[in-house]
Amino acid sequence: MKATEQDFALIRTMVELPYLIRVLDADMKLIDKSSLRTRLALLKQLDDLRQDVQYEMREVRGKLRSRQIKILKQTSLEDKLVAEYICRGYHDRMALMWSRVKCDIEEMVEVRLGAMKSLS
């Protein structure tokens, strides 16, 4: 059976989450070097978000495994990110434009920060 919409969503999430962690790490380094008065609070918030993303990656990895999906290779090209995967015996690939990945990451941050705010 070929990949379903849910499978595609899981694959895309698994491919994009490491880039979200990279963005958070880069922002945390910039904030840490800054002289902002709220530097420690911001770093704590971003570190909590980073830990949530790592936990989500573990969950998504488990879901992929249970659906017999394995991401074989990711390739970063100039204009897109390409992921090759096997889904229940079928080899396929997914290409995401960098502009789409950037928008998805920004949306992920907004959603997660909003969720963290509502928990406070």
C-alpha positions in Angstrom: 0.0 0.0 0.0 1.4 3.4 -1.0 1.7 6.4 1.4 -1.5 8.0 2.7 -2.0 11.7 3.5 -1.3 10.9 7.2 2.0 9.2 6.1 3.0 12.2 4.0 2.3 14.5 7.0 4.4 12.3 9.3 7.3 12.2 6.8 7.2 15.9 6.3 7.1 16.5 10.0 10.1 14.2 10.6 12.1 15.9 7.8 11.3 19.5 9.1 11.7 19.0 12.9 15.6 18.8 12.8 15.6 22.2 11.0 13.4 23.6 13.7 15.9 22.5 16.2 18.7 24.1 14.2 16.8 27.4 14.1 16.2 27.3 17.8 19.9 26.6 18.5 21.0 29.5 16.3 18.5 31.9 18.0 19.6 30.7 21.4 23.2 31.4 20.6 22.3 34.9 19.4 20.2 35.6 22.5 22.9 34.3 24.8 25.5 36.7 23.3 23.1 39.6 23.6 22.8 42.1 26.4 19.0 41.7 26.6 17.7 42.1 30.1 15.2 39.2 29.5 18.0 37.0 28.1 17.7 34.2 30.7 13.9 34.0 30.5 14.0 33.9 26.7 16.7 31.2 26.7 14.6 29.1 29.2 11.5 29.4 27.0 13.5 28.4 23.8 15.2 25.5 25.7 11.8 24.2 26.8 10.5 24.5 23.3 13.6 22.6 22.0 13.0 19.8 24.5 9.4 19.6 23.4 10.5 19.3 19.8 13.0 16.6 20.6 10.2 14.7 22.4 7.9 15.1 19.4 10.7 13.8 17.1 10.8 10.6 19.2 7.0 10.2 19.0 7.0 10.8 15.2 9.8 8.3 14.8 7.7 5.7 16.6 4.7 6.4 14.5 6.7 6.1 11.3 8.1 2.8 12.6 4.6 1.5 13.4 3.4 2.4 9.9 6.5 0.7 8.3 8.0 3.9 7.0 11.7 4.5 6.9 13.4 7.7 5.8 16.5 6.6 4.0 18.2 9.8 3.0 17.7 13.6 3.1 19.4 15.8 0.6 19.6 19.6 0.9 19.7 21.2 -2.5 19.9 24.9 -3.3 16.1 25.3 -3.8 14.6 22.3 -2.0 14.9 19.6 0.6 14.5 16.1 -0.8 13.7 13.0 1.4 13.9 9.5 0.0 11.8 6.9 2.0 10.3 3.5 2.0 6.6 3.2 2.8 5.5 -0.4 3.3 7.8 -1.7 0.6 7.3 1.2 -1.9 10.3 3.5 -2.5 9.4 7.1 -3.0 10.7 10.6 -2.5 9.4 13.9 -1.2 10.7 17.3 -2.3 9.9 20.4 -0.2 10.8 23.9 -1.4 12.9 25.8 1.2 10.3 28.6 1.2 7.7 26.0 2.3 10.0 24.6 5.0 10.6 28.1 6.3 6.9 28.8 6.5 6.2 25.5 8.2 9.0 26.1 10.8 7.6 29.6 11.6 4.1 28.1 12.0 5.4 25.4 14.2 7.1 27.9 16.5 4.0 30.1 16.7 1.8 27.1 17.5 4.2 25.7 20.2 4.8 29.1 21.8 1.0 29.7 21.9 0.5 26.2 23.5 3.3 26.9 26.1 1.6 30.3 26.9 -1.7 28.7 27.5 -0.1 26.1 29.9 1.3 28.9 32.1 
